[in-house]
Amino acid sequence: EAVLTRPVANLMKRSKALRFYGLMGKRS
């Protein structure tokens, strides 16, 4: 389970980071 949860967590963090940076880029 740990092996599967780690990649999923990374994808979640990446998606959130991409959205955050995307919003910042659009605002600026």
C-alpha positions as CSV (number, residue, x, y, z in Angstrom):
1,E,0.0,0.0,0.0
2,A,2.8,2.4,0.9
3,V,4.3,2.0,-2.6
4,L,0.9,3.0,-4.1
5,T,0.1,5.8,-1.7
6,R,3.4,7.6,-2.2
7,P,3.0,8.2,-6.0
8,V,-0.6,9.2,-5.5
9,A,0.4,11.7,-2.8
10,N,3.1,13.1,-5.1
11,L,0.5,13.5,-8.0
12,M,-1.8,15.3,-5.6
13,K,0.9,17.6,-4.5
14,R,1.9,18.2,-8.1
15,S,-1.6,19.0,-9.3
16,K,-2.1,21.4,-6.4
17,A,1.2,23.1,-7.0
18,L,0.5,23.4,-10.7
19,R,-2.9,24.9,-10.0
20,F,-1.4,27.3,-7.5
21,Y,1.4,28.5,-9.8
22,G,-1.1,28.7,-12.7
23,L,-3.4,31.0,-10.7
24,M,-0.4,33.1,-9.6
25,G,0.8,33.4,-13.2
26,K,-2.7,34.4,-14.5
27,R,-3.1,37.0,-11.7
28,S,0.3,38.5,-12.3
